Amino acid sequence: MCKNWSKDSWKEIMTTLGVDTLCRTLSGWNNLASSVGQSLEEAFIHAIEAGFIPTGSTLPPQRELSKSLAVGRGTLQAALKNLENRGYLEIVQGSGARVRSARARSSYHGSGRLFSLTNAPAPYIDLTSGALPASPVMSRMGLPKIPEISDYLETDGYFPAGIPVLRHKIAEYLSSQGIPTEANQILVTNGAQQATMLSTRMTLSRGESVLVEDPTYRGALEIFAVRGVQTIALSRDTQGISPSELANKSKYSRVLYCQTSVHNPTGLVTGTRRRTQLAEISKANNLTVIEDCCSFDLTKSVSPAGTLAPMLRPDQLIQVGTLSKLFWGGLRIGWLRSTPETIRLLSECRKTEDLATPVIDQLLAAQLLDRAHEALEQRRRQLRKQYESVSECIFEAFPEWKIHQWAGGTTLWIDTGGKSSMLIAKAREAGVALSGGPTFSPTNSYETFIKFPIWRDIDTVKSALQRIREVC
């Protein structure tokens, strides 16, 4: 049963801006290159002109905002007053500040969860992303000649589902990792984010609801927000999604978005018994399942994590994956796996916004997949080593922090024991950017948690932790 949304309901969403959303949008505002007030003022202008703070939005109360940003009330008031003088805000006594700039684009209604995925200012140590640098396999290959390109120059270059050779090689790789796959079950995308967007567009309409884990991948939450899809949170324990909650809440949605392999951000893996329970409930309620498998192979062990592929009817399941974690984030190659019929429908859905992934990128990816197993072993060794080293550094700097069990992925899920928004604000003052737990929660929960990348070099990690320790 989906909630009915009126025009007034959507207007309320567009004009109400929570403090967590605004702080995420302004993440990294204090670049240390100018005064605090000026930096804050310019950050507001950038966010308004970029459309991240829509026209008509009302800002949170100043007391609440100054506390979350860790700036004085006087500094905040002065910055907001300057913004009013420059035509960006309207401040009404007793009603707060409202965005009035005609420059803002009201078509963007995201939640600011991906705002940190930009180049951080030079003095900053950016610990907000778990994206890995290029693997040694990628680095050694450099920019190879691609003689196969000549075979495609006589075509129009548009392959909405992907070029055949890459679809075959992705299918071979998945099959070798325990997910039997044929080439016609694969659609090649421009990264996993596009893959998630496509699967969302095809399965959900604006105003409908999707079942999601709490916490979950922040990129998916941003897609749901932009698409106007409501989220229904499902609690997790160390074994995965609560089966009872999934069973009870399945009547409110026909789509489940989940990660039963390596989970982002917690780094946990759903056990086989729990995964079987979730599959049985999904089948009983005829749920369409979008399973994010982006890190399924980046495990602490020598084997990939299990997925829902062998447990669900093929027509129930759409799996999302990427080559970016295995090789490099700059290689924007993702994939969707489902039935051939679903892949055909997804290909048609894709054409309305993006005709195809560049052929040259796909040919490079096909070459890299010839060395996928070498790259995978390198990644696993790197992550295991970094996990031990980074965990030790964190324990030495903050023995009171609790690092949760890690089974794979590129980040640690840490309970700091205190409100993460305050920690993030203090870290920002010290030139360190962190991601707080509410960023990954559909209910803005996990206020004491942060996500911490494990791939950064140890000297950088030590420097960041020392900076944070000095201001806490």
Secondary structure, 3 states (H helix, E strand, C coil): CCCCCCHHHHHHHHHECCHHHHHHHCCCCCCCCCCHHHHHHHHHHHHHHCCCCCCCCECCCHHHHHHHHCCCHHHHHHHHHHHHHCCCEEEECCCEEEECCCCCCCCCCCCCCCCCCCCCCCCCEECCCCCCCCCHHHHHHCCCCCHHHHHCCCCCCCCCCCCHHHHHHHHHHHHHCCCCCCHHHEEEECHHHHHHHHHHHHHCCCCCEEEEEECCCHHHHHHHHHHCCEEEEEEEECCEECHHHHHHHHHHCCEEEECCCECCCCCCECCHHHHHHHHHHHHHCCCEEEEECCCCCCECCCCCCCCCCCCCCHHHEEEEEECCCCCCCCCCCEEEECCHHHHHHHHHHHCCCCCCCCHHHHHHHHHHHCCHHHHHHHHHHHHHHHHHHHHHHHHHHCCCCEECCCCECCEEEEECCCCHHHHHHHHHHCCEECEEHHHHCCCCCCCCEEEEECCCCHHHHHHHHHHHHHHC
